[in-house]
Amino acid sequence: MKSKMFEKETFKKEVVENVKYLYRKTMDEASEQEIFQAVSYVVKDVIIDQWLATQQEFDKADPKIVYYMSMEFLMGRALGNNLINLTVYNEVKEALEEMGINLNAIEDQEPDPALGNGGLGRLAACFMESLATLGYPAYGCGIRYHYGMFRQKIENGYQVEEPDNWLQNGYPFELKRPEYNFEVKFGGYVRAEAQPDGRTRFVQEGYQSVKAIPYDMPIVGYNNNVVNTLMIWDAEPMECFELDSFDKGDYHRAIEQQNLAKNLVEVLYPNDNHIAGKELRLKQQYFFVSASLQRAIARFKKNHPDIHMLPEKAVFQMNDTHPTVAVAELMRILLDEEGLEWDDAWNITTKCCAYTNHTIMAEALEKWPIEIFSRLLPRIYQIVEEINRRFVLEIQQKYPGDNHKVEKMAIIYDGQVKMAHLAICAGYSVNGVAALHTEILKKQELKDFYEMFPEKFNNKTNGITQRRFLMHGDPLLADWVTKYVGKDWITDLSRIKRLEFYADDEKVQQEFLNIKYQNKLRLASYIEEHNGIEVNPRSIFDVQVKRLHEYKRQLLNILHVMYLYNELKEHPDMEFIPRTFIFGAKAAAGYRNAKLTIKLINSVADVINNDKSINGKIKVVFIEDYKVSNAEIIFAAADVSEQISTASKEASGTGNMKFMLNGALTIGTMDGANVEMAEEVGKENMFIFGMSSDEVIAHEQKRDYDPMQIFNNDQDVRKVLMQLINGFYSPNDPELFRDLYNSLLNTQCTQYADTYFILADFRSYVEAQKKINAAYADEKEWARKAILNIAASGKFSSDRTIQEYVDDIWHLNKITVTVDDKAE
Ligand SMILES: *Cc1c(COP(=O)(O)O)cnc(C)c1O
């Protein structure tokens, strides 16, 4: 492509050609969607050559490959990032301009492939991009949900979910690979069959099955010709509605298989950090894991006769416990299909599987009732039972007579299969996602396992890709960074450190402020267009965007807004810099307090935004449908980044890193990766507040926290809380926010009041917010701090994270790919 596509004239000609043969239209007649498709096919054409070359290099070099197994890949749009990584973004932009077409408008035509919920899915996407950019051989393994994360509408202040039909116009950056289909079996029973050689063979019978069909998506590395593959699996019935089955009177089975295939990949479960525990979810897990392992092993066997070599050629990284059935499925393949003995199969499996832990919250830990698990996956269940039997023996050997250890650590206990225990027992690596999180795992949540397998535990602090979140999302700032530190930061973010030499330079500070202002104008017009709210681009843009969850404490943020509003009304002349509080968050469809918090934010916005008496000093904006594509615009425009989770609850966070890279200052607790951000930039360049994770954990253990004391002794808190139940923000329904009030104070309602220590941290949060107000008054000092934050963000590149995974867990070698320019 390099020389060919970026022959501007050739590119233009190909776009016109594509519009003609795809739609039988001229450019004038074509819609923006049609032009998006036409442009994408030109780009895909270039990618295909590199993709082929990469595959040929795989075949030739026979490298070890990482299979990153994840229920979620929150990819975001591909066109813009593919152009950036092919290093032709500006050329294409110009070529299109010459045709009277705006590239951004064309990019906006792409549906945002949202095959994930939030941080965990976005991490998988950043990892895929970094793997390709660093030149490591990798496949992503996931599900081609027909409907991804729902589209969020706000109606009358309430969240309404709409289906996300991302495939309706056809997605240009995917390739169906029907030749790599595999059967996946569910249900039935297992028959033990004695073999002539005295061994027993286990055969699953009476099952239903589906055909798994992979769609490959190209993952383009930055400027290196490497194109890795994300394989996402679709399901089709084994045989099309067969007259055959019909004739045999198997009508019902034929219909059932059809329905199984249809339901299986229909929709992503919209829960973040919470398990639904639904049977269909377990089916989805086994479906994509089984298909991915079958494809991986088929690829391996093509040129390796000895299955014992598998650990030298493949590693399966399990993104959370969701793909943990992989352990048992690999055992099944090795035992039942390859005919290995147990010890042999176990030896291979435990050298191939590694596990990433993403949370310690009880409601997110996956446990499956034995009844569901064994009925759905009878052979897999047998294997898990045997893994458990041997593991329990091992525990008993290490702790003779300590039955409590067995109760706490067994994989199967109390009628349930505990997926984290299976993952830790079988995985050779167990990693947390930020230093604090990993320490909590070792000292608290997984203490017993750490005692038993200390060598397995390690930390891999999360990261983000600077190609999407700076180069693409914030081109003005990206060019400005390049002007001062050169362009090496694009593939080595540690180079951005050199910006710190300019932090005191007033000219550089002013340039930074100008760019931030441009980005705020861009977001202001997005808000004007989507919300019909006019915001002041000179106000502080204070942003909290992330999934709505009680532990992330959007409620703390909005309670502070309510408090500030009370203050402004009482002291109209107080020192106050106008502030725009911007929220964006999807709530799981069944999460009542989360949805009510969205309503509260919108109700507070209605009252405050329409109160002329405060002269627009506070505005509150809820941005609908927070997703990767609008996220890029939001981060670029933020002055303040809200990272205010209850300490110990946010495993890492990655939103925090995106804000930092874009020059926002963080107000945050010492939680997750915030701790490491403070280490990198210095606490004096952040606004840290609240209880430490040790303090939170101590209160949880002693159960000695009483929010009512705070309510009784702090009249500002009391006033704000009373406004939740006296109709101040909901005159037509004073009881509307009662459940939120109760979640903070009422022990009748939940087991504990204020589970997330909102009132405990309230005062400290108010003080930190006051410091922000004071600090922003000195623009230059603010700019200096922002520049220092950008300069200190080097650690948080997913390139660094991936290199650590490679060095400590995966042990991969880089490949190099060259592509001959096609002669025209
Ligand atoms: C980065 C990102 C997240 C994760 O944000 P956190 O603040 O770490 O929870 C969620 N959703 C989208 C769209 C993102 O880009």
The ligand as an SDF file (V2000), in Angstrom:
LIG
                    3D

 15 15  0  0  0  0  0  0  0  0999 V2000
  -11.2510    2.8510   28.6140 C   0  0  0  0  0  0  0  0  0  0  0  0
  -12.7000    2.5600   28.4940 C   0  0  0  0  0  0  0  0  0  0  0  0
  -13.3920    1.9740   29.5540 C   0  0  0  0  0  0  0  0  0  0  0  0
  -12.7360    1.6720   30.8940 C   0  0  0  0  0  0  0  0  0  0  0  0
  -12.8090    2.8280   31.6960 O   0  0  0  0  0  0  0  0  0  0  0  0
  -12.5070    2.7760   33.2680 P   0  0  0  0  0  0  0  0  0  0  0  0
  -12.5810    4.2140   33.6640 O   0  0  0  0  0  0  0  0  0  0  0  0
  -11.1490    2.1960   33.4350 O   0  0  0  0  0  0  0  0  0  0  0  0
  -13.5760    1.9470   33.8810 O   0  0  0  0  0  0  0  0  0  0  0  0
  -14.7390    1.7140   29.4050 C   0  0  0  0  0  0  0  0  0  0  0  0
  -15.3810    2.0120   28.2570 N   0  0  0  0  0  0  0  0  0  0  0  0
  -14.7550    2.5930   27.2170 C   0  0  0  0  0  0  0  0  0  0  0  0
  -15.5320    2.9050   25.9880 C   0  0  0  0  0  0  0  0  0  0  0  0
  -13.3950    2.8770   27.2900 C   0  0  0  0  0  0  0  0  0  0  0  0
  -12.7720    3.4400   26.2380 O   0  0  0  0  0  0  0  0  0  0  0  0
  1  2  1  0
  2  3  1  0
  2 14  2  0
  3  4  1  0
  3 10  2  0
  4  5  1  0
  5  6  1  0
  6  7  2  0
  6  8  1  0
  6  9  1  0
 10 11  1  0
 11 12  2  0
 12 13  1  0
 12 14  1  0
 14 15  1  0
M  END
$$$$
